[in-house]
């Protein structure tokens, strides 16, 4: 997963696929958020959309969020990390 930093993970080719990896995750998250916002029936719970890129560098974003959460962690029902 360090391919987006210029490190080739596959010695067969030199394609750096990290841009697609991170862009695909961001695009999927935005699509889900738009679909929920446009849905005729709204979710019964509030939904917080938060994404981090490059978590393979030490889960920096996830660690920051759990150390300084926007809402109390006890109020989180589900967390999906797609990175």
C-alpha positions in Angstrom: 0.0 0.0 0.0 3.0 2.3 -0.1 2.6 2.6 -3.8 1.1 6.0 -3.6 4.3 7.3 -2.1 6.3 6.2 -5.1 7.4 2.8 -3.7 6.7 0.1 -6.2 5.1 -2.9 -4.4 4.9 -5.0 -7.5 8.3 -5.5 -9.1 6.7 -6.6 -12.4 5.5 -3.1 -13.2 6.0 0.5 -12.1 2.4 1.6 -11.9 1.7 3.5 -8.6 -1.9 2.6 -7.8 -2.3 4.6 -4.6 -4.1 7.4 -6.3 -6.9 5.0 -7.4 -6.9 3.3 -4.0 -7.5 6.6 -2.1 -9.7 8.2 -4.7 -12.0 5.2 -5.0 -12.6 5.2 -1.2 -13.3 8.9 -1.2 -15.7 8.6 -4.2 -17.5 5.7 -2.6 -17.9 7.6 0.7 -19.3 10.6 -1.1 -21.7 8.5 -3.1 -23.1 6.9 0.1 -23.4 10.3 1.8 -25.3 11.7 -1.3 -27.6 8.7 -1.5 -28.5 9.0 2.2 -29.0 12.7 2.0 -31.4 12.2 -1.0 -33.3 9.2 0.4 -37.0 9.8 1.0 -36.8 8.0 4.4 -34.0 9.4 6.6 -31.9 7.2 8.9 -33.1 7.1 12.6 -29.5 7.8 13.8 -27.2 10.6 12.9 -24.4 9.6 10.6 -20.9 11.0 10.8 -18.8 10.7 7.6 -15.1 10.9 8.3 -12.3 9.5 6.1 -8.6 9.3 6.4 -6.2 8.6 3.6 -2.9 6.8 3.8 -3.7 5.0 7.0 -1.0 2.4 6.2 1.4 5.0 7.5 0.4 4.2 11.1 -3.4 4.9 11.3 -2.6 8.5 12.0 -6.1 9.8 11.2 -7.9 7.0 13.1 -5.7 7.6 16.2 -6.3 11.3 16.1 -10.1 10.8 15.9 -10.2 8.4 18.8 -8.0 10.7 20.9 -10.0 13.8 20.0 -13.4 12.6 18.9 -16.1 14.9 17.5 -18.7 13.1 19.6 -18.2 10.8 22.6 -17.0 7.4 21.4 -19.7 5.7 23.5 -22.3 7.2 21.1 -20.8 5.4 18.1 -22.8 2.4 17.0 -20.8 1.4 13.9 -17.5 2.3 12.4 -16.5 1.2 8.9 -13.0 1.8 7.8 -12.7 1.3 4.1 -9.1 2.5 3.7 
